[in-house]
Amino acid sequence: MRTNSSLSLPFKRRFGGVFLFVALLCLPLCLMAGKRDYMKNPKYLLGAVPEVEGVVTFQKNFSVTEKSEQQIYDILHAYISNTLVANALHDKQQPYTRIISEEKESGTVVARIEEYMTFSHVFLNLDRTRFRYLLSAKVTGQKVSLVLTQISYYYNEDMEGKNGVNYKAEEWITDKAAVNKKGTRLYPRSGKFRRMTVDRVEGIFDGFMDACSTMEVKEQVVTKKRKGIVEE
């Protein structure tokens, strides 16, 4: 009995270790399969990434009532400074991020932002890119105009933040670069950049709207309905 017991314990340990090892190998594949559902999602297909004169440019326009131009400017400036810039600068390897222009007279704030965009993070496997863009916010009266452009990525860097590959949005996430010829599916590699960019830009613009959530907001260009929104 002692012999059987001594044999069964190592066996169980070996079997359990093998099972765990196989499970860990399969987990990333399962997660990847679930995440790849976005490849055919119409939200990310043709027209999802707008271009202005050949340059990828996202824009958002809305009006805010019951606040002065100065109050609106202060809200936009605070959101850019305290949220977008501050969050990016939380990582000490983001020297690119800064407000490059702020003019109360013209109601304009312009910032360059570099932040990490994470595609997946499973155990020791971290797949991410640096996401760089130029953001401008302008208020005229009660009207707000947001423009996000000059998008680029720094991907596959080493532990020291070097030896990565630079991609410009115009060569990497446009309809031509990231969507198949039939317009029915994203390409695997560039497609993940396109999806994450569309979602991140939407989140940034929504953040501005949320910063104005104590106000009655009437949006001019919007893809979803909100309380107090009037679509054109």
Order of alpha helices (4+ residues) and beta strands (2+ residues): alpha-beta-beta-alpha-alpha-beta-beta-beta-beta-beta-alpha-alpha-alpha-beta
